[in-house]
Amino acid sequence: MFFYYLDMGWRSIRKTPVLSALMVLAISIGIGITITSLNIYQVMAFNPAAERSDQLHAVQLWSQGPDTWDDYSTIITYQDAMHLRTGAIPRAQAAMFRTGQAIQSDNPDVLPELRSVRVTDSGFFSLFSVPFLHGGAWTEVVDQQPAYEIVIGKAVSQKYFGKVNSVGEVLYLNRKPYQVVGVIDDWNPSPKYYDPTNGSFNDAESLFVPFSLAPVEEFAVWGNTNGWQFEPMVTYGDRLVSEKSWVLFWADLADEQAREDYRAWIQSYIEQQQEMGRFTDTAKADVQLADVAKWLEVNKVLRKDNKILVALSALFLCVCLVNILGLLLTKFLKRAPEVGVRRAIGASRRQIFAQHMVEVTLIGLLGGALGLLWAWGLLHVLTERFHMDDALTRLDATLWFITPSIAMGAALLAGLYPAWVICRTQPSVYLKSQ
Amino acid sequence: MLSMKNISKVYQSELVETHALREFNLQVSEGEFVVVTGPSGSGKTTFLNVAGLLEGFSQGEYLLDGVDVSSVSDNESARIRNEKIGFIFQGFNLIPDLNLAENIEVPLRYRGFDSKERKRRVEQALEQVGLASRLKHLPPQLSGGQQQRVAIARALAGEPRFLLADEPTGNLDSLMARQVMELLENINQAGTTIIMVTHDPELARRAQRNVQIVDGQVCDFTSYQKSRSTTSTTAEPA
């Protein structure tokens, strides 16, 4: 009977094209707006660390003086980072910041270009499960004793060396030769959770150099530098010993015990520093270990207004559904005489109900398809006209499948009452009057 | 075959209570052709609706084909209507968007017949009413008489035990009306029990038995022996 109902539904839609088009349009607009906001929400709320989310922790220290900042800074000082790097509790750890370097190779056909470079430790790659195609990270020795080694992305390798495996080749950063020790596959976590400070949805870097080179090469910081007191910053060395915060620090802590031990270890470090005149806000001086979910929250990757937007768009969809309900009621009641005949010649209420629900589902499906186009168009407008991040406005693949389901589900919800009303048609009322 | 004892049907609104049928008694035997007449508002259509399980009733006992249908569920009523009863209406009540074949197969679909069986029955029914060549026509493309024949074909396709006809010739001219009446007589002669409501005294005279309803009660009874077989006439005026 399903295909019969489908046929009847399609004929009914064709018979009342204006009314049907209005319903499809109403549901498509509701769905389009809901899916647009849901898409943005989903991208923002996505936790790319997956099952490692509660193991990876960003370290935040209350190192500021009293009556300065109201909350933990997301970045720490270089001197604190250098101490944390000596920790033995985490399974992996990495200090990091972003810089920019002019890149070139020996290939004269490829012009030099300015690119973002992540200055970090070898632990970065295991911390964030970065996939290597060839070679690997530099050794832990390099984390202590600076060496001009670099890990690059596949696309960079192809561009500068014309091949994927460029391990052993030399790439120049600000004219300094770096030996390629590893080539990674395409890797672009979204949100860029390991460093959301300069754009939560920016692309991940594809050039990585040792953190130990920072004081040697005096890499400029392409990111935030926070300070809470005046400090003369004449040389790069001044920056390294200052109270300025500009380094991110991540640690892989396996379980609650490791977290407690690590927290205690840092706490004892803070106490030592207090004796040396640092961490002067004694009432609050502490450490905060933010797992990935907390870290995304701290960095306001998913803003509260996004949640409100999703709720509002869902409310708008409800308004659309109420309108559809009214239109369906009109459409179905207009067909009451036909339903009366069907009931008289043997259709049960359940069969009449099913027939109308199939028609409603068909309308929902058409509305969903059109709604997807609306969503696609709206996201395109957000990118083109309002310069929203491309990562946010890319229609998630799962939504291509989920949207028709949502649309059909919404239509079914709206169709329940009209279908229930029509299936309870008293046949005798209409048979004489036809 | 059809036995109604002390059937009452009351329509109740907030202010008014209308007794459409009161103490209604009627028995119809298998193979009878019963014509129901009576003035407007006497309860003829209500009787037909109750007989066809399109409406329930307030009191009494109704046995259809030996089965007490006083308290059957809605689903069961639908099944009985589908399998045992064929309806013919004054306004034909064909579905205008479906062609003749599709109209006729509607009750067959609800009965769960496969497409092969539906096709066979549709062709047979259309053949029976002389419209076999109009399979793909839409109802509005036919005359009133032809539409009523299609409605009869739809009623016949399920091979029902009863045909309930509510003024089937009411919208037809006299020639068409005679043709439809002849068709119904042929169907009756083939063994189908027919109960027909009409205002037309000429048609009423042609039936084997005439039941008159006045104020919701069977008030008179006339039997016309039209065929060789003598049918038991057991309608009891209330």
Interface residues (C-beta under 8 A of the other chain):
Chain A: M1 Y4 R11 K15 P337 E338 G340 V341 R342 R343 A344 I345 G346 A347 S348 R349 R350 Q351 Q426 P427 S428 L431 K432 S433 Q434
Chain B: T45 N49 G52 L54 E55 D74 N75 A78 R79 R81 N82 E83 F87 F89 Q90 G91 F92 N93 L94 I95 D97 V106 P107 R109 Y110 R111 R154 A155 G158 D166
